[in-house]
Every structure is written in structure tokens, then in C-alpha cells.
Amino acid sequence: MARKKAALDFEQSLADLQTLVERLENGELSLEDSLTAFEQGIGLTRDCQAALAQAEQKVQILLERDGELAEQPFSAEQPE
């Protein structure tokens, strides 16, 4: 359940960040509202970066064998 919540938090943070960027790019916000949105965006970016760093650490732990990291090439293709 914790993994699902973390994934949902990441996905929600990313969606919120995208919405903020769209609002900022639209150019219709006042300076004060733009600064507030920018500040929120920085917080969301940090949250997303932390979630990605944690996921990377988990992957490294899963790939570790006999006390040594066994790097595996990443392939987006599904093995047949």
C-alpha cells in the first residue's frame, strides 16, 4: 500500500506541476500569483526529484548481488 501511495503522490505532484507550468506559460497571472505558482512549482519539483532518487536507490538495491552492484543495461523493449 505504501508503494501505491508513493506512486500516486508522485503522479499527482507531476500532474500538479504540469498544471502550474501551463498556468505560468499562459501569462494571465499577476506577478504575485506567478511568484506563488513558481514557489509551489519548486516544491513539487523537489518532491518529484526526491521520489525519483528513492526509486533509483531501490533499483540499485534490487540489482545488488554479493555485496557488489551489478549494473544492467536499461532497455525499454520488452524481452521476448
PyMOL commands that place a pseudoatom at each C-alpha (Angstrom):
pseudoatom trace, name=CA, resn=MET, resi=1, chain=A, elem=C, hetatm=0, pos=[0.000, 0.000, 0.000]
pseudoatom trace, name=CA, resn=ALA, resi=2, chain=A, elem=C, hetatm=0, pos=[2.876, 2.390, 0.756]
pseudoatom trace, name=CA, resn=ARG, resi=3, chain=A, elem=C, hetatm=0, pos=[4.310, 1.888, -2.743]
pseudoatom trace, name=CA, resn=LYS, resi=4, chain=A, elem=C, hetatm=0, pos=[0.952, 2.608, -4.334]
pseudoatom trace, name=CA, resn=LYS, resi=5, chain=A, elem=C, hetatm=0, pos=[0.555, 5.777, -2.254]
pseudoatom trace, name=CA, resn=ALA, resi=6, chain=A, elem=C, hetatm=0, pos=[4.079, 6.934, -3.156]
pseudoatom trace, name=CA, resn=ALA, resi=7, chain=A, elem=C, hetatm=0, pos=[3.392, 6.314, -6.846]
pseudoatom trace, name=CA, resn=LEU, resi=8, chain=A, elem=C, hetatm=0, pos=[0.113, 8.207, -6.603]
pseudoatom trace, name=CA, resn=ASP, resi=9, chain=A, elem=C, hetatm=0, pos=[1.831, 11.070, -4.778]
pseudoatom trace, name=CA, resn=PHE, resi=10, chain=A, elem=C, hetatm=0, pos=[4.495, 11.246, -7.486]
pseudoatom trace, name=CA, resn=GLU, resi=11, chain=A, elem=C, hetatm=0, pos=[1.937, 11.117, -10.285]
pseudoatom trace, name=CA, resn=GLN, resi=12, chain=A, elem=C, hetatm=0, pos=[-0.211, 13.767, -8.582]
pseudoatom trace, name=CA, resn=SER, resi=13, chain=A, elem=C, hetatm=0, pos=[2.783, 16.017, -7.946]
pseudoatom trace, name=CA, resn=LEU, resi=14, chain=A, elem=C, hetatm=0, pos=[3.833, 15.691, -11.574]
pseudoatom trace, name=CA, resn=ALA, resi=15, chain=A, elem=C, hetatm=0, pos=[0.312, 16.483, -12.795]
pseudoatom trace, name=CA, resn=ASP, resi=16, chain=A, elem=C, hetatm=0, pos=[0.095, 19.487, -10.451]
pseudoatom trace, name=CA, resn=LEU, resi=17, chain=A, elem=C, hetatm=0, pos=[3.472, 20.696, -11.696]
pseudoatom trace, name=CA, resn=GLN, resi=18, chain=A, elem=C, hetatm=0, pos=[2.327, 20.429, -15.306]
pseudoatom trace, name=CA, resn=THR, resi=19, chain=A, elem=C, hetatm=0, pos=[-0.799, 22.437, -14.488]
pseudoatom trace, name=CA, resn=LEU, resi=20, chain=A, elem=C, hetatm=0, pos=[1.290, 25.134, -12.803]
pseudoatom trace, name=CA, resn=VAL, resi=21, chain=A, elem=C, hetatm=0, pos=[3.619, 25.356, -15.783]
pseudoatom trace, name=CA, resn=GLU, resi=22, chain=A, elem=C, hetatm=0, pos=[0.667, 25.723, -18.144]
pseudoatom trace, name=CA, resn=ARG, resi=23, chain=A, elem=C, hetatm=0, pos=[-0.784, 28.500, -15.980]
pseudoatom trace, name=CA, resn=LEU, resi=24, chain=A, elem=C, hetatm=0, pos=[2.563, 30.307, -15.906]
pseudoatom trace, name=CA, resn=GLU, resi=25, chain=A, elem=C, hetatm=0, pos=[3.077, 29.930, -19.652]
pseudoatom trace, name=CA, resn=ASN, resi=26, chain=A, elem=C, hetatm=0, pos=[-0.403, 31.279, -20.274]
pseudoatom trace, name=CA, resn=GLY, resi=27, chain=A, elem=C, hetatm=0, pos=[0.795, 34.651, -18.984]
pseudoatom trace, name=CA, resn=GLU, resi=28, chain=A, elem=C, hetatm=0, pos=[-2.510, 35.724, -17.465]
pseudoatom trace, name=CA, resn=LEU, resi=29, chain=A, elem=C, hetatm=0, pos=[-1.402, 35.518, -13.814]
pseudoatom trace, name=CA, resn=SER, resi=30, chain=A, elem=C, hetatm=0, pos=[-0.483, 38.608, -11.844]
pseudoatom trace, name=CA, resn=LEU, resi=31, chain=A, elem=C, hetatm=0, pos=[3.099, 38.961, -10.681]
pseudoatom trace, name=CA, resn=GLU, resi=32, chain=A, elem=C, hetatm=0, pos=[2.137, 37.915, -7.151]
pseudoatom trace, name=CA, resn=ASP, resi=33, chain=A, elem=C, hetatm=0, pos=[0.186, 34.885, -8.383]
pseudoatom trace, name=CA, resn=SER, resi=34, chain=A, elem=C, hetatm=0, pos=[3.059, 33.962, -10.707]
pseudoatom trace, name=CA, resn=LEU, resi=35, chain=A, elem=C, hetatm=0, pos=[5.524, 34.065, -7.825]
pseudoatom trace, name=CA, resn=THR, resi=36, chain=A, elem=C, hetatm=0, pos=[3.227, 31.925, -5.686]
pseudoatom trace, name=CA, resn=ALA, resi=37, chain=A, elem=C, hetatm=0, pos=[2.799, 29.410, -8.518]
pseudoatom trace, name=CA, resn=PHE, resi=38, chain=A, elem=C, hetatm=0, pos=[6.558, 29.381, -9.102]
pseudoatom trace, name=CA, resn=GLU, resi=39, chain=A, elem=C, hetatm=0, pos=[7.183, 28.716, -5.410]
pseudoatom trace, name=CA, resn=GLN, resi=40, chain=A, elem=C, hetatm=0, pos=[4.684, 25.845, -5.457]
pseudoatom trace, name=CA, resn=GLY, resi=41, chain=A, elem=C, hetatm=0, pos=[6.345, 24.501, -8.583]
pseudoatom trace, name=CA, resn=ILE, resi=42, chain=A, elem=C, hetatm=0, pos=[9.753, 24.484, -6.895]
pseudoatom trace, name=CA, resn=GLY, resi=43, chain=A, elem=C, hetatm=0, pos=[8.292, 22.477, -4.007]
pseudoatom trace, name=CA, resn=LEU, resi=44, chain=A, elem=C, hetatm=0, pos=[6.642, 19.994, -6.372]
pseudoatom trace, name=CA, resn=THR, resi=45, chain=A, elem=C, hetatm=0, pos=[9.863, 19.654, -8.367]
pseudoatom trace, name=CA, resn=ARG, resi=46, chain=A, elem=C, hetatm=0, pos=[11.798, 18.850, -5.210]
pseudoatom trace, name=CA, resn=ASP, resi=47, chain=A, elem=C, hetatm=0, pos=[9.173, 16.283, -4.194]
pseudoatom trace, name=CA, resn=CYS, resi=48, chain=A, elem=C, hetatm=0, pos=[9.389, 14.616, -7.615]
pseudoatom trace, name=CA, resn=GLN, resi=49, chain=A, elem=C, hetatm=0, pos=[13.197, 14.617, -7.566]
pseudoatom trace, name=CA, resn=ALA, resi=50, chain=A, elem=C, hetatm=0, pos=[13.184, 13.025, -4.117]
pseudoatom trace, name=CA, resn=ALA, resi=51, chain=A, elem=C, hetatm=0, pos=[10.742, 10.339, -5.262]
pseudoatom trace, name=CA, resn=LEU, resi=52, chain=A, elem=C, hetatm=0, pos=[12.880, 9.586, -8.322]
pseudoatom trace, name=CA, resn=ALA, resi=53, chain=A, elem=C, hetatm=0, pos=[16.063, 9.420, -6.230]
pseudoatom trace, name=CA, resn=GLN, resi=54, chain=A, elem=C, hetatm=0, pos=[14.362, 6.999, -3.843]
pseudoatom trace, name=CA, resn=ALA, resi=55, chain=A, elem=C, hetatm=0, pos=[13.199, 4.844, -6.752]
pseudoatom trace, name=CA, resn=GLU, resi=56, chain=A, elem=C, hetatm=0, pos=[16.739, 4.819, -8.161]
pseudoatom trace, name=CA, resn=GLN, resi=57, chain=A, elem=C, hetatm=0, pos=[18.095, 3.672, -4.793]
pseudoatom trace, name=CA, resn=LYS, resi=58, chain=A, elem=C, hetatm=0, pos=[15.550, 0.854, -4.666]
pseudoatom trace, name=CA, resn=VAL, resi=59, chain=A, elem=C, hetatm=0, pos=[16.546, -0.275, -8.155]
pseudoatom trace, name=CA, resn=GLN, resi=60, chain=A, elem=C, hetatm=0, pos=[20.221, -0.295, -7.141]
pseudoatom trace, name=CA, resn=ILE, resi=61, chain=A, elem=C, hetatm=0, pos=[19.398, -2.374, -4.065]
pseudoatom trace, name=CA, resn=LEU, resi=62, chain=A, elem=C, hetatm=0, pos=[17.442, -4.838, -6.192]
pseudoatom trace, name=CA, resn=LEU, resi=63, chain=A, elem=C, hetatm=0, pos=[20.336, -5.144, -8.649]
pseudoatom trace, name=CA, resn=GLU, resi=64, chain=A, elem=C, hetatm=0, pos=[22.951, -5.615, -5.933]
pseudoatom trace, name=CA, resn=ARG, resi=65, chain=A, elem=C, hetatm=0, pos=[24.434, -9.076, -5.788]
pseudoatom trace, name=CA, resn=ASP, resi=66, chain=A, elem=C, hetatm=0, pos=[27.006, -10.452, -3.368]
pseudoatom trace, name=CA, resn=GLY, resi=67, chain=A, elem=C, hetatm=0, pos=[27.693, -7.001, -1.980]
pseudoatom trace, name=CA, resn=GLU, resi=68, chain=A, elem=C, hetatm=0, pos=[28.527, -5.537, -5.389]
pseudoatom trace, name=CA, resn=LEU, resi=69, chain=A, elem=C, hetatm=0, pos=[26.358, -3.570, -7.719]
pseudoatom trace, name=CA, resn=ALA, resi=70, chain=A, elem=C, hetatm=0, pos=[25.786, -5.443, -10.945]
pseudoatom trace, name=CA, resn=GLU, resi=71, chain=A, elem=C, hetatm=0, pos=[24.803, -2.786, -13.439]
pseudoatom trace, name=CA, resn=GLN, resi=72, chain=A, elem=C, hetatm=0, pos=[22.370, -3.904, -16.074]
pseudoatom trace, name=CA, resn=PRO, resi=73, chain=A, elem=C, hetatm=0, pos=[21.757, -2.018, -19.330]
pseudoatom trace, name=CA, resn=PHE, resi=74, chain=A, elem=C, hetatm=0, pos=[18.321, -0.482, -19.500]
pseudoatom trace, name=CA, resn=SER, resi=75, chain=A, elem=C, hetatm=0, pos=[16.180, -1.445, -22.426]
pseudoatom trace, name=CA, resn=ALA, resi=76, chain=A, elem=C, hetatm=0, pos=[12.721, -0.024, -22.976]
pseudoatom trace, name=CA, resn=GLU, resi=77, chain=A, elem=C, hetatm=0, pos=[11.898, -3.024, -25.149]
pseudoatom trace, name=CA, resn=GLN, resi=78, chain=A, elem=C, hetatm=0, pos=[10.112, -5.938, -23.552]
pseudoatom trace, name=CA, resn=PRO, resi=79, chain=A, elem=C, hetatm=0, pos=[12.091, -9.207, -23.563]
pseudoatom trace, name=CA, resn=GLU, resi=80, chain=A, elem=C, hetatm=0, pos=[10.587, -11.831, -25.840]
for i in range(1, 80): cmd.bond("trace and resi %d" % i, "trace and resi %d" % (i + 1))
show_as sticks, trace
zoom trace
